[in-house]
Amino acid sequence: MRVASVMALLWTALGAADYMLTRLRVSAYLSYFDADQVALFTRTPAFIDIAWGVSIWAGLLGAMLWVLDKQAAVIWLALSMLGYFIMSIYFMISKSTELMAVAGVGGFVFVGALLIVSFGIYVVAREAKKAGYLS
């Protein structure tokens, strides 16, 4: 379980870096994307920005707690998964045409893969709690 918790921490730290670089509009980072892609993920409604923030920061906190073998990790990781689920549904349903135009099928696959990873992290942490690895 230690390997899984450390991997979750690294994963969520990468997500936090992406979030901060995007939200702060760091031009060196955003230069890796074309203008349409940047517009897609920077011009979102407030509730999506909130869902993304909740997903990132709850996930990072949950992963830290998991590394420390704390049961509260599961709650935070569930909250993170919920935030990412809301964001994924928004992009895959309400922004599906724009997502397809900007990122193609790969965009859908990427959003779906991130959702699966988020769910997987939660499930493994929940199983760790059930197995008594978390105090």
N, C-alpha and C positions, 0 to 999 in steps of 0.2 A: 504493500500500500504506500510505502514511502516514495517509491519511484513515481507512482501515479500522482501523488500530491505535489511533488516537485515539478512534474511535467505540467500539471494544472496551473501552478504558480507561474511558470515560465510562459505558458500560453496566455494567461490573463494579463501578465505584464506586457507582452507584445500588444495585446488588445488595448491596454491603457496607453501605451506609447502611440499607437495609431490614432486613438481617440484624441489625445492631447495635440499631436501634430496636425490633425485635421481641424479640430476646434480652434486652435490658435492660428490656423491658416499659415503654417510654416511653408514658405514658398519652395524651399529646397525639397521638401517632402512631396508637396502637391505637384511639383514639376514632373513626377513619375507618371502622372495621370493626364489625360487630355482634358480640355475645357469642359466637354460634355459630362465626363465622369465626375469631375470636381463639382460641377453644378448639381449632379444627381445626388451626391451625398452631403452637400453643404446647404442646399436649399430644401430643407425638410420642415414640416410643421413642428411646432414646439413639443407636442406629445411624443414625436419620434425622437427628438433630441433628448427628452427626458428618459424615454425608454432605453436609448442607447447609453446614456450616462448611468442609469440604474444598472443596466447589464454589465457595464465595464467595472464600476466601482464595487458593486455587490460581489461580482465575480472575483475581483482581486482580493477583497477582504475575505471572502469565503475560501479562496485558495490559501491565503496566509493562515487562516484558522485551521484548515485541513493539515497543513504542514506542521502546525503546532498540536495536532491531534485533538482538536476541540469539536464537540458535537455541533456547536452553533454553525460550523462551516456548511452543513447541509442546508440550513435555512437560507443563508446568504447565497449559496450556489443555486438554490431553487428560485430565489428572487432574480438572480442574474439570468437564468434560463428564461424566466417569464418576460423580462425586459427584451431579451434578444428575440423571443418568439413574436412579440408585438412588432418589433422592428422588421423581422423577416416577413411576416404576413403583409405588412405595409408595402414593402418593396416587391414582393412576389405577386401581390394582387393589385393594389392601387397604382403601383408604378411599373407594372409588368411590361407595358409597351415601351416605356422609356428605358427600363433596365435591359430589355432585349436589344433595343437600338444602340445603346451605349456599350453594353458588355456582352451581348449575344447569349447563347446558351450557357457559356461559361459563367456568366453572372448569376444565372439561376442556380447552377451547380455549386458555385462558391457560397452563395447565401444559404443554400440547403446544407452544404457540408459544415458550415459554421454552426448551424442550428443542431446538427447531429453531434458535433463535438461538444457543444454546450450541454446538450442533454446527456451525453456520455459521461462528462465530468460529474454532473449531478448524480447520475445513477451509481457510479463507482463510489463516490463519497457516501451516498446513502447506504450502500452495501457495506462499506467500511464501518459505518455507525452501527448497522444491524449486527455485524460480526463482533462488535465490541472493541474495535481498534481506536475509537474516538472516545475521549473522556468528557 
